[in-house]
């Protein structure tokens, strides 16, 4: 059974980020930087989250989970079809 913090991390790490950005700024954060005030961590990707959990949380092993750390490079690796 997953703990709350693991579920939260899985949903954040697997969120889709191909959202059609236009460079909008909100409180100093652009819409293409994550997390942001417009899209949060991105669009929920339930399939990617399922695959991550099915594969023993493999997505969390690839991603940096430190609060405030840029996750962009780790998330580029995670593309589930």
N, C-alpha and C positions, 0 to 999 in steps of 0.2 A: 504494500500500500504506500502511495506517495504522501509525503508531508506537504503542508501548505506551501512552504518556500520552494519545494521542488516543482510543484505545479505552476507556481508563479514564474519561475525561471524558464521552464519548458515553454510556456505560452509567450514569454518575452523573446526568447531566443529564436523560436520558430515563426514568429510573426512575419508576414509578407511585407516587403518594403518597396515594391514596385507600384507606387501609388500616383504617378504622374505629377511630379513636383513642379512648382512654378516659382520657387524662391521666396515665397511669402515668409516674412519674419513675424514672430510673436514673442514679445518679451526678450528679444535678443537672440532667439533661437530660430534658425531657418527650418523650413518644412522638410528638408532633405537630411537633417541631422536627427539622430534618434537617441533617446526618446525626445519628443517635441510636444508642443502644446496643441498642435493641430491633429496629428495622427497617433500620438502616444508612442508605443513601441512598434506600431504598424497594424496591418489588418490581420485578424485572427486567422490562422491556418490550421484548422482542426486536423487535417490529414498529416501535416508535418509534425504536429504535436504527438499524434498517435504513433507515428513511425519512431519518433525519438523515444517514447516510453517503451514501445515494443522492443527496441534495440538497446535496452538497458541504459537509457539516458545518455546515449552516445553524443547527442547534441550538446549536453552540458559539459562533457569532457573536452569538446572542441572550443567552447566559448569561455571567455573570461567573465566571471560572475561578480566581480567587484563592483559595487555601486559607484556610479559616476565614471567608470572606465569606458572608453570608446570600444564598441563591440563590432564595428563595421566589418573588419577583416574576418572575424569568426563567422559572422552571419552570411558572408558571401559563400562560404563553404557549404552551408546548409540549404540545399535546393532539392526538395522532394517532388517526385512526379507521381 
